[in-house]
Amino acid sequence: MSNKGAGFDIDAGPPPQIRRIGVIGCGRIGRMHAGLIAAEIPGLELAAVADAVPAAADQVAESLSVPVLTIEELLAAPDIDAVAVCSSTDTHVDLVVAAAQAGKAIFCEKPVSLDLAQVDRAVAAVQAAGVPFMIGFNRRFDPGHKSVRDAVADRVVGDLHILRITSRDPAPPPPEYVTVSGGIFLDMVIHDFDMARYVAASEVVEVYARGTVRVDPRIGEAGDVDTAVTLLFHEDGTMTTIDNSREAVYGFDQRVEAFGSEGMAVSDNPARHAGWTRTREVTSSQPLPWFFLERYLESYRQEWAAFHSYLVSGGESPAGLDAARQSTAIGIAATRSFREGRPVSLKEL
């Protein structure tokens, strides 16, 4: 399947068809998605929310003036067009399968599962039902990152030789989260694995990953690493290097660089605002964003605009089943590579 994306103008006026969305999962990411659907995306309407913890759903419902349903009621509601699966990762597959069997279009936060066989179960259910499906890789819709993808697709940089991705978080997660996250490669770097496929438009065939503990010893005690470098080999000969850290003390560090035969294209970090000063001795500018929504809110808005366009117009998903499966496969290969100290072919999985 092609990874070519498209631009979406969410400020061009209300689209002609409304789609009603039910959100399952009212934690931090679910609350954010519900708020965007309810107030910021023309053509989408928040129909209801549900959560296994009723108090969480009640809080979101009250703040956004929408009804609370049970998960079963939401899936059965005839006036709900699509379901946003924003619950914990271990619940995603069962919810995707249930939503597909109910005939609902599906938006699912990443990853579908940490287990490739379970991802395949969800994929099979979606394919059997023939319902629209989109995985929540919001960084595809970041304007800067997308500009790099466009420069590669339009051959502005010529033949792509090397793709470089930096992804560093401002602060590490608590160790108790690490134990259930699936590890850095399936929890954090999975975004970058998808970005590599998206920008290069070439499948990954081999992975070599190294990692260490440089930030928090408790992360190592939990069986994970907090600092990692991954090398991806693509089918067309492109190589991608990815470096990750759980702690960049200066804020979110999120960069993409495509280097090719005719030049390079770069998506750099945005400062908190564009102001800066310069004196005889010192030049200073604003720090980087610290909270993930400061950095990526626009990408989430564009992601939902893309989902609406997909529901109304049909065609290829902006981030479909191939993105959901391959990102997990690369993450599993990277984890195996790190554990075994060797390159891992995707054919081994």
MARMARRO-294014 format. One record per residue (C-alpha): residue number from 1; z negated, y negated, x negated; chain; residue in one letter. Coordinates in pm, 1 decimal, padded with zeros to 6 digits, always signed. Example, Ala and Ser with C-alpha at 12.3 -4.5 7.8 and 13.67 -1.06 7.14 Angstrom:
2
ATOM   k        z        y        x c r
ATOM   1 -00780.0 +00450.0 -01230.0 A a
ATOM   2 -00714.0 +00106.0 -01367.0 A s
This chain:
349
ATOM   k        z        y        x c r
ATOM   1 +00000.0 +00000.0 +00000.0 A m
ATOM   2 +00064.4 -00354.7 -00114.1 A s
ATOM   3 -00225.3 -00579.4 -00218.6 A n
ATOM   4 -00033.6 -00899.6 -00154.3 A k
ATOM   5 -00245.8 -01149.4 +00038.1 A g
ATOM   6 -00170.5 -01456.8 +00244.0 A a
ATOM   7 -00313.3 -01802.9 +00298.0 A g
ATOM   8 -00495.3 -01891.4 +00619.9 A f
ATOM   9 -00549.7 -02244.6 +00749.0 A d
ATOM  10 -00857.4 -02237.4 +00971.2 A i
ATOM  11 -00835.1 -02609.3 +01038.4 A d
ATOM  12 -00482.3 -02610.8 +01184.2 A a
ATOM  13 -00601.0 -02605.7 +01545.3 A g
ATOM  14 -00726.8 -02329.7 +01777.3 A p
ATOM  15 -00509.4 -02019.6 +01768.2 A p
ATOM  16 -00375.7 -01900.1 +02101.4 A p
ATOM  17 -00577.8 -01580.4 +02140.1 A q
ATOM  18 -00954.8 -01535.3 +02135.3 A i
ATOM  19 -01113.0 -01222.8 +01990.3 A r
ATOM  20 -01473.4 -01133.4 +02074.6 A r
ATOM  21 -01681.0 -00988.6 +01790.5 A i
ATOM  22 -02003.0 -00788.3 +01804.9 A g
ATOM  23 -02216.9 -00793.6 +01490.1 A v
ATOM  24 -02420.5 -00486.8 +01397.1 A i
ATOM  25 -02688.9 -00561.9 +01138.8 A g
ATOM  26 -02885.0 -00886.2 +01140.7 A c
ATOM  27 -03010.6 -00903.2 +00784.6 A g
ATOM  28 -02907.0 -01180.8 +00545.4 A r
ATOM  29 -02536.4 -01096.5 +00536.0 A i
ATOM  30 -02519.7 -01021.1 +00909.1 A g
ATOM  31 -02685.4 -01352.1 +00995.2 A r
ATOM  32 -02433.7 -01534.3 +00779.0 A m
ATOM  33 -02135.3 -01360.2 +00936.9 A h
ATOM  34 -02270.5 -01413.6 +01288.7 A a
ATOM  35 -02317.1 -01784.4 +01222.9 A g
ATOM  36 -01962.4 -01826.1 +01095.3 A l
ATOM  37 -01811.7 -01635.0 +01387.9 A i
ATOM  38 -02016.7 -01832.8 +01639.0 A a
ATOM  39 -01943.4 -02180.9 +01508.3 A a
ATOM  40 -01674.5 -02210.4 +01243.6 A e
ATOM  41 -01375.4 -01982.4 +01302.5 A i
ATOM  42 -01122.1 -02089.3 +01568.9 A p
ATOM  43 -01010.8 -01790.7 +01771.0 A g
ATOM  44 -01326.5 -01586.9 +01719.3 A l
ATOM  45 -01620.9 -01569.3 +01957.5 A e
ATOM  46 -01955.2 -01406.5 +01885.7 A l
ATOM  47 -02008.4 -01172.3 +02182.3 A a
ATOM  48 -02338.5 -01002.8 +02093.5 A a
ATOM  49 -02558.3 -00882.1 +01810.4 A v
ATOM  50 -02740.6 -00554.7 +01752.5 A a
ATOM  51 -02981.9 -00419.3 +01496.5 A d
ATOM  52 -03191.9 -00107.7 +01454.8 A a
ATOM  53 -03484.8 -00349.8 +01419.4 A v
ATOM  54 -03492.1 -00533.9 +01755.2 A p
ATOM  55 -03686.1 -00832.6 +01616.8 A a
ATOM  56 -03408.6 -00905.5 +01366.4 A a
ATOM  57 -03146.5 -00907.0 +01641.6 A a
ATOM  58 -03368.0 -01119.5 +01866.9 A d
ATOM  59 -03401.9 -01387.7 +01600.1 A q
ATOM  60 -03027.0 -01417.1 +01541.8 A v
ATOM  61 -02948.8 -01401.3 +01912.9 A a
ATOM  62 -03191.3 -01680.3 +01992.9 A e
ATOM  63 -03058.6 -01906.9 +01720.1 A s
ATOM  64 -02695.2 -01856.1 +01827.6 A l
ATOM  65 -02746.3 -01820.0 +02204.3 A s
ATOM  66 -02583.7 -01477.9 +02236.6 A v
ATOM  67 -02708.1 -01157.0 +02398.1 A p
ATOM  68 -02879.7 -00869.4 +02218.9 A v
ATOM  69 -02740.7 -00523.2 +02286.6 A l
ATOM  70 -02829.8 -00183.2 +02154.1 A t
ATOM  71 -02579.1 -00046.7 +01906.1 A i
ATOM  72 -02460.8 +00202.5 +02168.2 A e
ATOM  73 -02419.3 -00072.2 +02429.0 A e
ATOM  74 -02227.4 -00292.1 +02186.8 A l
ATOM  75 -01985.7 -00012.3 +02096.3 A l
ATOM  76 -01930.0 +00069.8 +02463.8 A a
ATOM  77 -01885.5 -00289.7 +02584.6 A a
ATOM  78 -01528.8 -00330.2 +02720.5 A p
ATOM  79 -01524.7 -00705.6 +02653.2 A d
ATOM  80 -01593.4 -00670.3 +02279.1 A i
ATOM  81 -01271.6 -00647.3 +02078.2 A d
ATOM  82 -01407.6 -00583.1 +01731.3 A a
ATOM  83 -01724.5 -00475.2 +01553.0 A v
ATOM  84 -01860.6 -00626.0 +01231.4 A a
ATOM  85 -02060.6 -00359.9 +01046.2 A v
ATOM  86 -02316.4 -00556.1 +00843.8 A c
ATOM  87 -02601.3 -00302.3 +00834.2 A s
ATOM  88 -02732.1 -00114.1 +00529.5 A s
ATOM  89 -02472.5 +00079.2 +00329.4 A t
ATOM  90 -02612.4 +00419.7 +00423.7 A d
ATOM  91 -02528.9 +00349.3 +00790.9 A t
ATOM  92 -02172.9 +00224.3 +00741.3 A h
ATOM  93 -01981.3 +00550.9 +00772.0 A v
ATOM  94 -02143.4 +00664.6 +01096.9 A d
ATOM  95 -02093.7 +00319.9 +01248.5 A l
ATOM  96 -01729.9 +00297.9 +01136.7 A v
ATOM  97 -01661.9 +00642.6 +01282.6 A v
ATOM  98 -01835.3 +00552.1 +01610.5 A a
ATOM  99 -01651.7 +00219.1 +01634.7 A a
ATOM 100 -01317.5 +00386.2 +01567.4 A a
ATOM 101 -01382.3 +00647.9 +01833.9 A q
ATOM 102 -01473.7 +00365.1 +02073.9 A a
ATOM 103 -01136.6 +00202.0 +02004.3 A g
ATOM 104 -01282.1 -00108.4 +01841.8 A k
ATOM 105 -01123.5 -00302.8 +01557.8 A a
ATOM 106 -01354.6 -00288.1 +01256.2 A i
ATOM 107 -01475.1 -00529.1 +00991.3 A f
ATOM 108 -01706.7 -00350.1 +00746.8 A c
ATOM 109 -01908.9 -00501.9 +00467.1 A e
ATOM 110 -01860.4 -00344.8 +00126.2 A k
ATOM 111 -01892.1 -00065.5 +00033.2 A p
ATOM 112 -01812.8 +00176.3 +00311.0 A v
ATOM 113 -02021.2 +00434.0 +00123.5 A s
ATOM 114 -02142.1 +00522.0 -00224.8 A l
ATOM 115 -01996.0 +00871.1 -00176.0 A d
ATOM 116 -01618.5 +00917.8 -00186.5 A l
ATOM 117 -01621.7 +01211.8 +00056.6 A a
ATOM 118 -01803.2 +00993.8 +00308.4 A q
ATOM 119 -01551.9 +00712.4 +00255.9 A v
ATOM 120 -01277.8 +00964.6 +00329.6 A d
ATOM 121 -01456.2 +01063.7 +00652.4 A r
ATOM 122 -01452.0 +00700.6 +00764.9 A a
ATOM 123 -01089.8 +00656.4 +00657.2 A v
ATOM 124 -00985.7 +00965.0 +00854.3 A a
ATOM 125 -01161.0 +00838.2 +01168.5 A a
ATOM 126 -00992.7 +00497.5 +01144.9 A v
ATOM 127 -00651.8 +00653.6 +01086.2 A q
ATOM 128 -00696.9 +00899.8 +01373.3 A a
ATOM 129 -00794.4 +00620.3 +01612.8 A a
ATOM 130 -00525.5 +00382.3 +01487.9 A g
ATOM 131 -00761.4 +00083.2 +01504.2 A v
ATOM 132 -00742.6 -00225.8 +01279.4 A p
ATOM 133 -00976.9 -00208.3 +00978.3 A f
ATOM 134 -01078.4 -00460.1 +00712.5 A m
ATOM 135 -01331.2 -00424.8 +00430.4 A i
ATOM 136 -01540.8 -00728.3 +00336.8 A g
ATOM 137 -01415.3 -00821.4 -00008.0 A f
ATOM 138 -01457.7 -01194.0 +00044.8 A n
ATOM 139 -01360.4 -01293.5 -00309.7 A r
ATOM 140 -00996.5 -01220.7 -00227.6 A r
ATOM 141 -01014.8 -01532.3 -00009.9 A f
ATOM 142 -01176.6 -01764.5 -00263.0 A d
ATOM 143 -00914.3 -02039.6 -00311.2 A p
ATOM 144 -00944.2 -02033.9 -00691.5 A g
ATOM 145 -00924.9 -01656.6 -00726.9 A h
ATOM 146 -00638.3 -01642.0 -00480.0 A k
ATOM 147 -00447.9 -01901.4 -00684.2 A s
ATOM 148 -00458.6 -01663.5 -00981.6 A v
ATOM 149 -00331.5 -01376.8 -00765.3 A r
ATOM 150 -00050.8 -01600.7 -00639.8 A d
ATOM 151 +00044.3 -01702.3 -00994.6 A a
ATOM 152 +00076.0 -01334.3 -01087.7 A v
ATOM 153 +00262.9 -01239.5 -00768.1 A a
ATOM 154 +00502.8 -01531.6 -00808.6 A d
ATOM 155 +00552.3 -01444.5 -01177.7 A r
ATOM 156 +00437.2 -01787.0 -01293.0 A v
ATOM 157 +00260.6 -01612.0 -01583.0 A v
ATOM 158 +00548.2 -01368.7 -01637.9 A g
ATOM 159 +00458.7 -01004.8 -01700.3 A d
ATOM 160 +00083.9 -00960.7 -01667.6 A l
ATOM 161 -00069.8 -00828.4 -01989.2 A h
ATOM 162 -00446.2 -00882.8 -01966.2 A i
ATOM 163 -00673.4 -00967.0 -01675.2 A l
ATOM 164 -01022.0 -01094.0 -01757.5 A r
ATOM 165 -01299.5 -01111.6 -01498.6 A i
ATOM 166 -01649.3 -01251.2 -01552.5 A t
ATOM 167 -01911.6 -01197.3 -01283.0 A s
ATOM 168 -02272.0 -01293.9 -01355.3 A r
ATOM 169 -02551.7 -01350.6 -01106.4 A d
ATOM 170 -02817.8 -01622.0 -01146.4 A p
ATOM 171 -03113.8 -01384.2 -01115.5 A a
ATOM 172 -03164.8 -01005.7 -01111.7 A p
ATOM 173 -03246.0 -00815.4 -00793.3 A p
ATOM 174 -03591.6 -00659.0 -00752.3 A p
ATOM 175 -03625.7 -00309.5 -00902.8 A p
ATOM 176 -03688.2 -00159.5 -00558.9 A e
ATOM 177 -03341.4 -00275.8 -00454.9 A y
ATOM 178 -03186.2 -00126.3 -00767.1 A v
ATOM 179 -03311.1 +00221.0 -00678.4 A t
ATOM 180 -03109.5 +00224.7 -00352.6 A v
ATOM 181 -02810.4 +00012.2 -00458.2 A s
ATOM 182 -02602.6 +00288.5 -00612.4 A g
ATOM 183 -02615.5 +00117.6 -00951.5 A g
ATOM 184 -02452.5 -00192.0 -01094.2 A i
ATOM 185 -02098.5 -00051.0 -01086.7 A f
ATOM 186 -02106.2 +00037.5 -00714.4 A l
ATOM 187 -02322.6 -00253.6 -00604.7 A d
ATOM 188 -02213.5 -00554.7 -00811.1 A m
ATOM 189 -01900.9 -00471.6 -01011.7 A v
ATOM 190 -01725.8 -00322.1 -00708.0 A i
ATOM 191 -01619.8 -00677.8 -00615.2 A h
ATOM 192 -01452.0 -00710.0 -00954.3 A d
ATOM 193 -01284.6 -00371.3 -00926.3 A f
ATOM 194 -01126.9 -00489.5 -00603.4 A d
ATOM 195 -01031.1 -00820.8 -00763.8 A m
ATOM 196 -00855.5 -00634.1 -01045.4 A a
ATOM 197 -00642.3 -00435.4 -00797.5 A r
ATOM 198 -00579.3 -00746.5 -00587.0 A y
ATOM 199 -00466.0 -00970.5 -00873.1 A v
ATOM 200 -00275.2 -00711.5 -01078.2 A a
ATOM 201 -00119.2 -00541.8 -00770.7 A a
ATOM 202 -00125.6 -00221.9 -00974.0 A s
ATOM 203 -00352.9 +00076.9 -00927.8 A e
ATOM 204 -00625.2 +00159.6 -01179.4 A v
ATOM 205 -00569.0 +00495.8 -01348.4 A v
ATOM 206 -00850.1 +00507.6 -01607.6 A e
ATOM 207 -01191.4 +00346.7 -01654.0 A v
ATOM 208 -01415.8 +00302.8 -01957.9 A y
ATOM 209 -01755.6 +00145.4 -01898.6 A a
ATOM 210 -02054.7 +00064.5 -02115.4 A r
ATOM 211 -02388.2 -00079.3 -02011.1 A g
ATOM 212 -02732.1 -00167.9 -02137.5 A t
ATOM 213 -03059.8 -00326.4 -02031.3 A v
ATOM 214 -03090.0 -00683.0 -02163.9 A r
ATOM 215 -03252.5 -00867.0 -01871.3 A v
ATOM 216 -03529.5 -00667.7 -01702.1 A d
ATOM 217 -03679.6 -00343.5 -01840.5 A p
ATOM 218 -03775.6 -00242.4 -01486.5 A r
ATOM 219 -03406.0 -00210.9 -01402.3 A i
ATOM 220 -03375.3 +00043.0 -01682.2 A g
ATOM 221 -03684.2 +00224.5 -01556.6 A e
ATOM 222 -03511.2 +00244.7 -01216.8 A a
ATOM 223 -03220.8 +00424.6 -01384.6 A g
ATOM 224 -02970.2 +00139.3 -01397.1 A d
ATOM 225 -02839.0 -00125.4 -01637.6 A v
ATOM 226 -02825.9 -00502.5 -01596.2 A d
ATOM 227 -02551.6 -00585.9 -01846.4 A t
ATOM 228 -02213.4 -00414.0 -01847.5 A a
ATOM 229 -01857.6 -00429.1 -01977.5 A v
ATOM 230 -01575.1 -00230.8 -01816.3 A t
ATOM 231 -01218.5 -00175.1 -01930.1 A l
ATOM 232 -00961.5 -00078.9 -01664.5 A l
ATOM 233 -00618.8 +00063.1 -01743.2 A f
ATOM 234 -00361.9 -00002.2 -01469.3 A h
ATOM 235 -00060.5 +00205.3 -01374.2 A e
ATOM 236 +00183.1 -00063.7 -01492.4 A d
ATOM 237 +00017.9 -00101.1 -01835.9 A g
ATOM 238 -00198.1 -00403.0 -01754.6 A t
ATOM 239 -00550.6 -00393.8 -01895.2 A m
ATOM 240 -00847.8 -00555.8 -01720.0 A t
ATOM 241 -01173.4 -00642.4 -01894.5 A t
ATOM 242 -01479.8 -00712.6 -01679.9 A i
ATOM 243 -01814.5 -00838.7 -01805.7 A d
ATOM 244 -02122.0 -00851.5 -01585.1 A n
ATOM 245 -02480.0 -00964.8 -01610.8 A s
ATOM 246 -02759.9 -00963.6 -01356.3 A r
ATOM 247 -02894.2 -01292.4 -01495.3 A e
ATOM 248 -02703.2 -01604.6 -01596.5 A a
ATOM 249 -02975.5 -01868.2 -01623.9 A v
ATOM 250 -02726.4 -02150.2 -01555.2 A y
ATOM 251 -02611.3 -02024.2 -01211.6 A g
ATOM 252 -02329.3 -01816.4 -01061.3 A f
ATOM 253 -02065.7 -01754.6 -01329.7 A d
ATOM 254 -01750.8 -01629.3 -01159.5 A q
ATOM 255 -01422.4 -01656.1 -01348.1 A r
ATOM 256 -01082.3 -01487.4 -01338.3 A v
ATOM 257 -00808.1 -01523.9 -01599.7 A e
ATOM 258 -00460.5 -01370.0 -01587.6 A a
ATOM 259 -00273.3 -01374.5 -01918.9 A f
ATOM 260 +00094.1 -01286.5 -01928.9 A g
ATOM 261 +00421.8 -01321.7 -02113.0 A s
ATOM 262 +00483.3 -01675.6 -01980.7 A e
ATOM 263 +00132.5 -01819.8 -01983.5 A g
ATOM 264 -00198.5 -01783.4 -01804.9 A m
ATOM 265 -00370.1 -01871.6 -01477.3 A a
ATOM 266 -00744.3 -01933.7 -01445.1 A v
ATOM 267 -01000.8 -01958.0 -01166.9 A s
ATOM 268 -01299.4 -02140.1 -01315.0 A d
ATOM 269 -01649.7 -02217.0 -01190.2 A n
ATOM 270 -01696.1 -02505.0 -00946.5 A p
ATOM 271 -01984.9 -02740.3 -01018.4 A a
ATOM 272 -02222.4 -02841.9 -00739.5 A r
ATOM 273 -02022.0 -03161.4 -00711.7 A h
ATOM 274 -01751.7 -03339.1 -00910.0 A a
ATOM 275 -01966.5 -03613.4 -01061.1 A g
ATOM 276 -02020.1 -03638.1 -01435.4 A w
ATOM 277 -02120.2 -03893.1 -01698.4 A t
ATOM 278 -02008.8 -03971.3 -02051.7 A r
ATOM 279 -02180.1 -04190.1 -02308.7 A t
ATOM 280 -02129.2 -04250.9 -02680.2 A r
ATOM 281 -02317.6 -03932.5 -02763.4 A e
ATOM 282 -02339.7 -03713.0 -02455.6 A v
ATOM 283 -02115.0 -03582.7 -02179.9 A t
ATOM 284 -02296.1 -03424.3 -01886.1 A s
ATOM 285 -02183.8 -03265.3 -01561.9 A s
ATOM 286 -02340.7 -03092.7 -01264.5 A q
ATOM 287 -02480.1 -02737.9 -01287.1 A p
ATOM 288 -02317.1 -02437.2 -01124.5 A l
ATOM 289 -02412.8 -02322.2 -00775.4 A p
ATOM 290 -02719.3 -02098.1 -00760.9 A w
ATOM 291 -02706.1 -01945.2 -00410.6 A f
ATOM 292 -02415.9 -01711.6 -00332.4 A f
ATOM 293 -02322.5 -01909.5 -00020.9 A l
ATOM 294 -02292.9 -02227.6 -00226.6 A e
ATOM 295 -02033.2 -02049.6 -00437.1 A r
ATOM 296 -01849.3 -01841.4 -00178.9 A y
ATOM 297 -01898.1 -01990.6 +00168.5 A l
ATOM 298 -01535.9 -02101.2 +00191.3 A e
ATOM 299 -01419.1 -01753.1 +00096.3 A s
ATOM 300 -01620.2 -01607.3 +00385.7 A y
ATOM 301 -01466.9 -01860.6 +00625.2 A r
ATOM 302 -01117.7 -01773.6 +00505.3 A q
ATOM 303 -01199.1 -01402.7 +00525.9 A e
ATOM 304 -01278.3 -01432.0 +00897.1 A w
ATOM 305 -00969.8 -01645.7 +00956.3 A a
ATOM 306 -00767.2 -01368.9 +00792.3 A a
ATOM 307 -00933.3 -01107.4 +01013.4 A f
ATOM 308 -00845.6 -01306.2 +01324.9 A h
ATOM 309 -00485.6 -01344.8 +01214.6 A s
ATOM 310 -00471.2 -00970.4 +01147.2 A y
ATOM 311 -00608.0 -00887.3 +01493.6 A l
ATOM 312 -00366.4 -01121.5 +01669.0 A v
ATOM 313 -00052.4 -01067.8 +01465.0 A s
ATOM 314 -00090.8 -00710.1 +01345.3 A g
ATOM 315 +00076.7 -00596.8 +01026.6 A g
ATOM 316 -00103.3 -00500.4 +00708.2 A e
ATOM 317 -00477.7 -00546.7 +00674.3 A s
ATOM 318 -00577.0 -00827.1 +00433.2 A p
ATOM 319 -00814.1 -00573.2 +00273.0 A a
ATOM 320 -00754.5 -00232.9 +00421.5 A g
ATOM 321 -00842.3 +00132.4 +00384.0 A l
ATOM 322 -00689.3 +00153.5 +00036.8 A d
ATOM 323 -00912.9 -00129.6 -00083.9 A a
ATOM 324 -01217.6 +00038.0 +00069.7 A a
ATOM 325 -01145.6 +00374.5 -00090.9 A r
ATOM 326 -01013.0 +00271.3 -00430.3 A q
ATOM 327 -01292.5 +00025.8 -00507.5 A s
ATOM 328 -01548.3 +00300.5 -00449.2 A t
ATOM 329 -01345.7 +00547.0 -00654.9 A a
ATOM 330 -01330.6 +00305.4 -00947.9 A i
ATOM 331 -01704.1 +00241.5 -00915.9 A g
ATOM 332 -01778.1 +00614.8 -00926.1 A i
ATOM 333 -01546.4 +00655.7 -01226.4 A a
ATOM 334 -01718.1 +00366.7 -01404.9 A a
ATOM 335 -02061.5 +00515.4 -01338.3 A t
ATOM 336 -01945.7 +00851.6 -01471.9 A r
ATOM 337 -01787.7 +00685.3 -01774.5 A s
ATOM 338 -02111.9 +00504.8 -01854.9 A f
ATOM 339 -02322.7 +00818.3 -01807.9 A r
ATOM 340 -02093.4 +01041.4 -02013.1 A e
ATOM 341 -01982.5 +00788.0 -02275.1 A g
ATOM 342 -01609.6 +00847.3 -02230.5 A r
ATOM 343 -01305.1 +00715.3 -02044.7 A p
ATOM 344 -01267.3 +00865.6 -01696.5 A v
ATOM 345 -00933.9 +00916.7 -01522.2 A s
ATOM 346 -00919.4 +00846.4 -01148.8 A l
ATOM 347 -00744.6 +01182.7 -01117.9 A k
ATOM 348 -01074.8 +01351.6 -01202.8 A e
ATOM 349 -01234.8 +01236.5 -00877.1 A l
